[in-house]
């Protein structure tokens, strides 16, 4: 199934803590309603810097992107319908929807896993520990709605 990136642009800050809590609650309810179609939900961005063509670095971004969500949908029309139902639009912000080109996002990355295993010292099996560092590639899976790793 095709994957789409929903990019959050602009939007006004809440005028009070109460309004912020209400907006956040609506947003999390919307994300929950997406179920498994939300491949990588709620990815906020912060501390943006821009590397310019001359190699100089400036603080801040050239766009008003505040985050993104990656979804699976049957078509661009379906992805746009999902985006139109997002409560982020109530903040005065807009959403940009783009189809991801090529490899689907499936958490395909190189990761380092640390295993701590017991070392028997002095006859006591857990009186010491050694660290076993290993590199793993091509970890394919995703987090489901209950934050469990699914392959």
Legacy VTK file of the C-alpha trace (Angstrom):
# vtk DataFile Version 3.0
C-alpha trace
ASCII
DATASET POLYDATA
POINTS 151 float
0.000 0.000 0.000
1.380 3.470 -0.825
2.714 5.622 1.990
2.197 9.363 2.355
3.897 12.012 4.449
1.625 14.600 6.070
3.702 17.688 6.879
2.438 20.155 9.493
2.946 23.817 8.481
2.319 26.966 10.530
-0.499 27.043 13.027
-1.096 29.317 15.978
0.077 28.560 19.491
-2.764 27.863 21.951
-3.869 30.939 23.891
-4.079 29.034 27.198
-3.037 25.757 28.806
-6.662 24.628 28.651
-6.843 25.267 24.913
-3.516 23.471 24.433
-4.755 20.413 26.324
-7.953 20.404 24.250
-6.006 20.632 20.959
-3.641 17.876 22.027
-6.513 15.640 23.084
-8.251 16.108 19.722
-4.998 15.421 17.887
-4.281 12.187 19.808
-7.873 11.033 19.241
-7.401 11.651 15.505
-4.127 9.700 15.481
-5.787 6.825 17.374
-8.594 6.745 14.817
-6.025 6.080 12.068
-5.109 2.735 13.641
-2.472 0.754 11.742
-2.548 3.170 8.794
-0.405 5.539 10.901
3.031 4.090 10.097
5.029 6.804 11.879
2.686 9.157 13.770
3.432 12.450 15.495
7.040 13.324 14.669
7.551 16.872 15.993
10.581 18.877 14.909
12.573 21.295 17.076
15.891 23.164 17.205
16.080 23.559 13.421
19.206 24.891 11.720
19.759 25.515 8.031
22.937 24.637 6.147
23.187 27.121 3.264
24.744 26.476 -0.156
27.906 28.347 0.886
28.325 26.048 3.895
27.245 28.629 6.462
24.748 27.597 9.107
21.867 29.745 10.290
19.562 29.139 13.209
15.990 28.307 12.288
14.403 26.945 9.168
13.322 28.471 5.885
9.862 26.909 6.213
7.327 26.686 8.996
7.391 22.874 9.226
6.646 21.776 12.781
6.459 18.012 12.239
5.164 15.147 10.140
3.178 11.909 10.193
3.584 9.020 7.755
0.456 7.085 6.821
-0.549 4.270 4.504
-3.523 4.929 2.227
-4.983 3.382 -0.924
-4.564 6.558 -2.972
-3.705 10.243 -2.817
-7.445 10.916 -2.542
-7.670 8.718 0.570
-4.571 10.366 2.064
-6.070 13.813 1.440
-9.321 12.749 3.133
-7.347 11.616 6.166
-5.459 14.920 6.232
-8.684 16.937 5.905
-9.957 15.307 9.109
-6.858 16.331 11.110
-7.638 18.760 13.954
-4.319 20.561 13.336
-6.196 22.532 10.687
-8.251 24.180 13.467
-5.074 25.944 14.665
-4.868 27.887 11.399
-2.094 25.657 10.126
-2.018 23.768 6.868
-1.024 20.252 5.869
1.092 19.240 2.912
0.580 15.669 1.698
3.190 13.906 -0.449
3.438 10.311 -1.613
6.695 8.685 -0.563
8.678 7.571 -3.555
10.371 4.185 -3.559
11.105 2.111 -0.485
8.348 2.033 2.080
9.196 3.210 5.572
9.475 0.049 7.621
12.064 1.088 10.140
14.789 -0.170 7.792
17.956 1.023 9.468
21.204 -0.003 11.044
20.897 -0.135 14.795
23.207 -0.955 17.652
21.881 -3.290 20.281
23.512 -3.713 23.655
23.002 -6.949 25.477
23.943 -7.165 29.125
24.504 -10.728 30.205
25.389 -12.078 33.616
28.944 -13.079 34.399
29.426 -15.753 36.994
31.981 -14.527 39.513
32.802 -16.360 42.709
30.057 -18.931 42.176
27.266 -16.320 42.138
25.690 -16.191 38.685
24.693 -12.502 38.868
27.584 -10.987 40.758
28.977 -9.249 37.652
27.954 -8.222 34.170
29.687 -7.894 30.843
28.472 -5.849 27.915
28.080 -7.516 24.548
27.840 -4.903 21.759
26.594 -6.012 18.354
25.537 -4.259 15.150
22.390 -5.348 13.376
21.165 -4.282 9.941
17.865 -4.482 8.100
15.619 -4.391 11.141
12.169 -4.528 9.577
9.112 -3.784 11.617
7.117 -0.999 13.200
5.588 0.075 16.474
1.907 -0.762 16.777
-0.633 1.372 18.643
0.282 -0.221 21.969
3.985 0.548 21.422
4.994 -3.044 20.780
7.507 -3.909 18.051
5.862 -5.739 15.142
7.929 -7.459 12.443
LINES 1 152
151 0 1 2 3 4 5 6 7 8 9 10 11 12 13 14 15 16 17 18 19 20 21 22 23 24 25 26 27 28 29 30 31 32 33 34 35 36 37 38 39 40 41 42 43 44 45 46 47 48 49 50 51 52 53 54 55 56 57 58 59 60 61 62 63 64 65 66 67 68 69 70 71 72 73 74 75 76 77 78 79 80 81 82 83 84 85 86 87 88 89 90 91 92 93 94 95 96 97 98 99 100 101 102 103 104 105 106 107 108 109 110 111 112 113 114 115 116 117 118 119 120 121 122 123 124 125 126 127 128 129 130 131 132 133 134 135 136 137 138 139 140 141 142 143 144 145 146 147 148 149 150
